Amino acid sequence: METTAKELVRRLFSLQTVSRLPVLPFISCWSAKVGQVSVREMWADPSLLVHSLLQAHQVAGSDWVAGPLDITLEAEAGGCRLEWGEEGAPPQVVSHPWQGLPSIPGDRDLFLMAEGGRLAAVMEMIKRIAVIRGRQVAVAGTVTGPCTLAGLLLGEDPSARGVGQPELTGQWFAAAGDMALRLLRAYGELRVEAVVLAEADMPPGGIATPPLLEFLRSWINISRFYRIAPLFYGSSITFKDLELLASLGIRGVMAGHWEFDAMRLTESPLLNRICIGVDVFSDPASVSEMGGWKEIWEGSGKRGLFLTGEITYHASVAQVRKVVMQVAGK
């Protein structure tokens, strides 16, 4: 059926039948461990970053090479100060440049501010990997969602700023959303197969939150223009969120936590309209539940399901390979 991993991923997000479960992990600090370098050293050298990430994805048996799922990248570019902890731990945001401001300064162009630092290194990495491996494996970008980014820059829930002032809430979302959309266009120019929008801090209203819903419509229109599969990661996803994302045209969804029983998918035609990512790397308990997920996948005609999750720094190569062999047979 598929001759390359890239073709497998394309068929997956085109909602076609695939021969096996695609393996689409997120790898960041673990790539430094595989490459036997420090995390800080890896981030300081774009060539080392490319080499380490390619090696890690190959070791993991990955069908794509994706940018790291790291919400601090855009926050750092937007002026947040970071602190690095112990080796293998991602940095933490410790300052918030928009905190206490009555409105966003006119010179605060987040996209132009992103021309240096780690975010620029990630864009350069994706560019190089698309050239080196783009014919064999799918290449995917990752972008922090406007709710999460605005919250990091403000140091609080952006909707809290808009109590009684809807136009103020929209201002914070719009500025963060503008950066996300411009990054999406930049990935489109690099001809990636997919881009993941990551909302690590979902708003209380979920996907139906008006500013987020409006932003997602623009996100999907731009994705269609560049022929990119638009994917979404949410800290928590309800069944209503999933239905709404499918209706908007999102092709794949991943979640920190699913707010519904997976077996509900057997009673719904949703897997004909959207793909679900099962976290088998950062949530080991999911591996023991794969029998039920495989039953859902086979019942849907072997479409609409893939294996995902972030491979943590402390995972051993043997553990990762065991998971891939056990649940994907790869």
Steps between C-alpha positions, in 0.01 A plus 500: 500500500729781625859505374632769741421634846411831336234331286363323810458834682342663196249218469425519872413870496314462171276264701590200284566141604857431619683169532612552862469749783725802425754593769510879547678592825623838619867513593689784664742444789515125430681574173788650701516182707509282186764728347701489825519878536355741756163660426644852514786400268253353250287816494807719448602330173244465214709228332516302823126550547429358152734203550366418849135525402541290185688234695237494776209467258678219317571314826135541604371360170313823433306557178547876519750755622314767695613813674506480880172543685644784710271791592797703629641552149260778396483631858878547499483669160229731636720621784438252783805415707570129547678303768659162432485236770661161520631327188218360291233731640345760268548867591240686706354845429586733791407845366205639304561808282129589464428473873334812638479675162162665422547415131758346270780740394487592134857383439434151638526304173546147633581350162790738436624448856521127420780546246760394757520240775370146522191556284717614211716191557191277475393664172850451359495139622169429324634660182811279501313181588249560219795505260687203654212259575192661347456236231490209744330629816231756572618828649278690743516834675365591843349833605383617843132594496384858568330417832815342642740761360291796615480344847880458517563859388239637741575270790128431538195369315448756219121472537535638854618828347184522296236476774248760390731601211473245216709720269791481747490120506505503120808724499714248689373210290551693176864587572590143597289362215677720247833345593354148473354567154824651373693198626249278322567686175875466556458123541283500189785654301719212623242254360449297816228232503334609824506764772387437858328784685565440871268641765657378823262725695153453353248777580206406727260511205710257297510521121170695498669801667426777242855642452647149467226388263552805279876443502460132405299592190790719380749225594316243290458731200874571491578129546282417199678762290837337572358145489606438860315254724382715796542311829399600853634417845293596804571454869153347525248418229130427543288308250331830410845653433586205276177535300557873458862454389388241244232734365757780464734279295774411750654171379649363822457555874725415796422560866664508837174352624189376319184601684297208363506121470685390186237235429259784421682528169360161396153657504606801293621551140761750624801288398387548139549875550791543741799305635563430868847486654542243778774596747714189552830673581434747782206295637616136542153399624370549145712209378294257707184649347617465139285190446189717520650770280607245236146362501370851430763547227417173325128570532550832323669329204856558628477876483481788743750391767872558569748458785644815657622661823818670612796272567636619834869552571525212746349239264750238388544405136395145592174626657413709195576220255295255709196729485533542122540126442217412738234737372605570139680179412775707345 
